[in-house]
């Protein structure tokens, strides 16, 4: 009996040591994240396009994920191909900084020219980030009419998704 007790104590000690040394499961170390789906990107673009069409504006609409990677792009009839890069740049800027591109346009208009040194950032209104539970999950960028009109269209896309999926911004 003393041998069995001694062996059980030893096994319990080894088990406790293994539990201490064994890291927590990987799932306990990862944050749960939401991501922008293709369906959601299309929904945003559709709402934005409807706003543009309602006003008879032709634009390019780009929707990117949180990393700035293109999910969906729509170029309406009659829009120059060079506008595609501007819309995509606006979306990427909004996603990267988690702020509407109008913020950076306002900074420049106030004389804060340092923002011009930020590589690849587009400081022109029309890019709006999409937030869920405080985290940026993507952005929409619109270009083709005035900066203010681009912003109105982009906001329409975000608002439509926010209404469709509670907690969108």
C-alpha positions in Angstrom: 0.0 0.0 0.0 2.8 2.5 0.8 4.2 1.9 -2.7 0.9 2.6 -4.3 0.5 5.8 -2.4 4.0 6.9 -3.3 3.4 6.1 -6.9 0.1 8.1 -6.9 1.9 11.1 -5.3 4.6 10.9 -8.0 2.0 10.7 -10.8 0.1 13.6 -9.4 3.3 15.6 -9.2 4.2 14.8 -12.8 0.7 15.6 -13.9 0.7 18.9 -12.2 4.1 19.8 -13.7 2.8 18.9 -17.2 -0.3 21.1 -16.8 1.9 23.9 -15.6 4.4 23.6 -18.5 1.7 22.9 -21.2 0.6 26.2 -22.9 -3.0 27.1 -23.1 -4.8 25.9 -26.2 -4.3 28.0 -29.3 -8.0 28.9 -29.4 -7.6 30.6 -26.1 -4.9 32.8 -27.5 -6.7 34.0 -30.6 -9.2 36.8 -30.7 -12.5 36.2 -32.4 -12.7 38.5 -35.4 -15.4 39.3 -37.9 -14.5 39.8 -41.5 -16.2 41.5 -44.4 -17.7 39.0 -46.8 -18.1 39.2 -50.5 -21.9 39.4 -50.0 -21.6 42.3 -47.6 -19.2 44.1 -50.0 -21.7 43.7 -52.9 -24.5 44.9 -50.7 -22.5 48.0 -49.8 -21.6 48.6 -53.4 -25.2 48.2 -54.5 -26.4 50.7 -52.0 -23.7 53.2 -53.1 -24.5 52.6 -56.7 -28.2 53.3 -56.1 -27.3 56.6 -54.4 -25.1 57.5 -57.4 -27.7 56.6 -59.9 -30.4 58.5 -58.0 -28.3 61.6 -58.4 -27.2 60.8 -62.0 -23.5 60.5 -61.0 -21.2 58.0 -62.6 -18.5 56.7 -60.3 -16.2 53.8 -59.4 -16.9 52.0 -56.1 -14.2 49.9 -54.4 -14.7 47.8 -51.3 -11.7 46.4 -49.5 -11.1 44.1 -46.5 -9.4 45.2 -43.3 -6.0 44.7 -44.9 -6.9 46.9 -47.9 -7.3 44.0 -50.3 -9.9 44.4 -53.0 -13.1 42.5 -52.4 -15.4 44.1 -54.9 -15.1 46.8 -57.6 -17.8 48.5 -59.7 -17.1 51.0 -62.5 -20.2 52.6 -63.8 -20.5 53.5 -67.5 -18.6 56.5 -68.7 -16.0 56.7 -65.9 -12.4 57.0 -66.9 -10.2 54.0 -66.1 -7.8 56.2 -64.1 -10.6 56.8 -61.5 -10.4 53.1 -60.5 -7.0 53.6 -58.7 -8.3 56.7 -56.9 -11.4 54.9 -55.6 -9.3 51.9 -54.5 -6.7 54.2 -52.9 -9.5 56.0 -50.9 -10.8 52.6 -49.7 -7.3 51.4 -48.7 -6.6 54.7 -46.9 -9.8 54.5 -44.9 -9.1 50.9 -43.9 -5.5 51.4 -43.0 -6.1 54.5 -40.8 -9.6 53.6 -39.6 -10.8 57.0 -40.5 -12.7 58.6 -43.3 -10.4 60.1 -46.0 -12.3 63.4 -45.4 -10.3 63.6 -42.1 -7.1 63.9 -44.0 -8.5 66.3 -46.6 -9.6 68.5 -43.7 -6.1 68.3 -42.2 -4.6 69.4 -45.5 -7.1 72.3 -45.9 -6.1 73.4 -42.4 -2.4 73.6 -43.5 -1.1 70.3 -42.0 0.8 69.3 -45.1 2.8 66.6 -43.3 0.1 64.1 -44.4 1.4 64.4 -48.0 4.5 62.4 -46.9 2.4 59.4 -46.1 3.1 56.9 -48.9 0.0 55.8 -50.8 -2.5 57.6 -48.7 -5.3 59.5 -50.6 -6.4 62.6 -48.7 -9.6 63.2 -50.7 -13.1 62.7 -49.4 -14.8 59.5 -50.5 -13.2 56.7 -48.4 -15.1 55.5 -45.3 -14.0 52.7 -43.0 -16.5 50.0 -41.9 -16.4 49.1 -38.2 -17.9 46.2 -36.3 -17.6 46.2 -32.5 -15.0 49.0 -32.7 -12.8 47.2 -35.2 -12.2 48.1 -38.8 -13.2 45.2 -41.0 -13.0 46.9 -44.3 -13.7 50.2 -46.2 -15.4 51.6 -49.2 -13.9 54.1 -51.6 -15.8 56.1 -54.2 -14.4 58.4 -56.9 -15.7 60.0 -60.1 -17.6 63.2 -59.1 -16.7 65.9 -56.6 -15.1 64.8 -53.4 -18.2 65.8 -51.4 -20.4 63.8 -53.7 -18.0 60.8 -53.5 -18.3 61.0 -49.7 -22.1 61.0 -49.9 -22.1 57.9 -52.0 -19.6 56.1 -49.8 -21.6 56.9 -46.7 -24.7 55.5 -48.4 -22.9 52.2 -48.8 -21.8 52.0 -45.2 -25.2 53.1 -43.9 -27.0 50.4 -45.9 -24.7 47.7 -44.5 -25.0 49.2 -41.0 -28.8 49.0 -41.2 -28.8 45.5 -42.7 -26.3 44.1 -40.1 -26.9 45.7 -36.7 -23.7 47.3 -35.2 -22.1 48.0 -38.6 -20.2 51.2 -37.8 
